[in-house]
Amino acid sequence: MYHAMAHKFGDNWKKAQEVGNEIGEKLTSEEVIDELRKGGAYESKLETDPKRKIDDKIKKLNDVYKNCNGYIAKIKQSIEAIVSNDQMLASQIDGMM
C-alpha cells in the first residue's frame, strides 16, 4: 500500500509539472516550476514530505512490532517456566502418594 501511495505522490508532482507546461508553453521549465511554487505546488509538498512522513510512521510501527514480539517472547518463556514447575510439582506429589 505504501509503495502505491509513494508512486502516486511522484505522479502528482509530475502531473503538476505537465499541467504547468501545457498552460505555459512559452515558459521554460524553470519558469513553470517557479509559477507552480507561487501557487503552492512544489515537489516537497506533493512528493518528498508525504513520503518522508509515511517512512517515519512505518519506522515507528516496525519499532512497536519489534517491542511487541519481545514482550510476547518473554511471556511465552514465563508460561513455559510455570508449566515446567507445575509438572515437576505434580510428579513430586504423585511420588508421595
N, C-alpha and C positions, 0 to 999 in steps of 0.2 A: 504494500500500500504506500509506504513512504517513497519508494523509488518512483512510483507512478506520479505522486504529488511533486516530487523534485523535478521530474521531467516536465510537468505542467508549469512549474514556476519558470523554467527556462523558456518554454513555449510562449508564455505570457510576455516575457521580455522581448523575444524575437518578433512576436506579433505587433507589439507596440512600436518597434523599430520599423517594421514593414508598413504599418499604417502611416507612420510619420513620413516614410519615404514616398508613399503614394500621395499624401497630401502635399508634401513639399518637394515635388520632383526637381525643382530648380535649386534645392538646397544640397549642400554637401552632407556627408554622413555625420560629420562633427556638428554641423548646424542643426540637423534633425535631432541629434542626441541632446544638444543644448535646449532646444524647444521642448522636447519631451521632459527634460528635467524641470523646466519652468512650469510645466503642467503637473508636476508631481510624479511623473512616471520615470523612474530611474532604476537601473539594474539592481542596486542593493535592496530597494523597496520591493521589487517584483520577484527577484530571484534569490539573491545572496542571503538577505536577512531571514526570509522564511525557511530556507534550507538550514541555516545555522541554528535557528530556534528548534526545528524538528530534531536535528542532530543532538542538541543539548538535552532535549526531552528523552530521546532514545537512550542516551548515555545514563541518565538518571534512572530510567526504567530498568536498564540492564544491571545497574548497581543494586536496585531494590531486589531484582530477581536473584542475584548472587547472594545477597543477605538472607533472603527467604530460604534459599537452598541450604545455606549454612545452618540456619535455625532448624530446618527440617532434619538435617543430618544429626544434629545434637539431640533432638527429640527422639529420633529412631534409636540412637545409641543408648539413651536413658531407658527407653522402653525395653530394649534388649537386655540391659543390665538388670532391670526389675524382674523380667521374666526368668532370667537365669537364676537370680536369687530365690525367686518363688519356687522354681523347680528343685533347687538344692534343698530348700527348707522342706518341701513336700517329700522328697526322698529321705530326709533325716527323720521326719515324723513317721513315715512309713516303716523305716527301720526300727523305730522304737516300739511299734505295735506288734 
